[in-house]
Amino acid sequence: MAILRSKEIRTMEPSARLKKLNELQAEYMQNKAKMASGGALENPGRIKALRRTIARLITIIKEEESKAR
């Protein structure tokens, strides 16, 4: 999965944002579980990138919700 930038996230539909958020969170959990079990990741920097992208998505989702109020 590609790491998303803020501009890309803002152009997405709200339902697509939530779907992408769920996908990224699932991937993040899989990578964390693999690390915890002692496995080696192909790209260890991916965890940091996933965490930041998840944070971007959540921030933009909350911004959109506050604008709607």
PyMOL commands that set and color helices and strands:
alter all, ss='L'
color gray80, all
select helices_A, chain A and resi 6-11+14-36+45-68
alter helices_A, ss='H'
color red, helices_A
deselect
rebuild
show_as cartoon
